[in-house]
Amino acid sequence: MALKITEDCVACGVCQPECPVDAISEGDPIYSIDPSKCVECEGYYDSPKCAEVCPTDACVPA
């Protein structure tokens, strides 16, 4: 299952460089996660990095 970014996103950009598979892209007005690329950081980190660093908790399970 992939993660998604909710409307709580403030477009700070802190999540994008943390994604090991480049699944996060800048959108208008908020960032988005490509569900076909998102691996929830399995094989890279113990938990989804975007959710860990998001200041507004906008990265949630889809």
C-alpha positions in Angstrom: 0.0 0.0 0.0 1.2 3.5 -0.8 1.0 6.7 1.2 -0.8 9.9 0.1 -0.4 13.5 1.0 -3.5 15.2 2.4 -4.8 18.8 2.2 -2.9 19.5 5.4 0.3 19.8 3.3 1.9 23.2 3.5 4.2 22.6 0.6 7.3 23.0 2.7 9.2 20.4 0.6 10.9 18.6 3.4 9.5 15.2 2.4 10.6 15.2 -1.3 14.4 14.7 -0.7 13.7 12.0 1.9 11.9 9.6 -0.6 14.4 6.9 -1.6 12.4 6.1 -4.8 11.5 9.6 -6.0 7.8 9.0 -5.6 7.1 12.5 -4.3 6.6 15.5 -6.6 5.8 19.1 -6.2 2.2 19.8 -7.1 0.0 22.8 -7.2 -0.7 23.7 -4.4 0.5 20.6 -2.5 2.9 17.8 -3.0 1.8 14.4 -4.2 3.0 10.8 -4.0 2.9 8.5 -7.0 1.3 5.3 -5.7 2.9 3.2 -8.4 6.3 4.2 -7.2 5.8 4.4 -3.4 7.1 1.4 -1.5 6.5 2.9 2.0 10.3 2.9 2.4 10.4 -0.9 2.7 14.0 -2.0 2.2 15.3 1.5 2.9 14.0 2.6 6.3 12.1 1.1 9.2 9.1 3.3 8.6 7.9 5.8 5.9 10.4 8.7 6.0 8.0 11.2 4.5 5.6 10.6 7.4 8.4 11.0 9.9 9.6 14.3 8.7 6.3 16.0 7.8 5.6 18.9 10.1 1.8 18.7 9.6 1.4 14.9 9.5 0.0 15.2 6.0 1.6 11.9 4.8 -0.8 9.1 5.6 -1.6 5.6 4.4 -3.7 5.7 1.2 
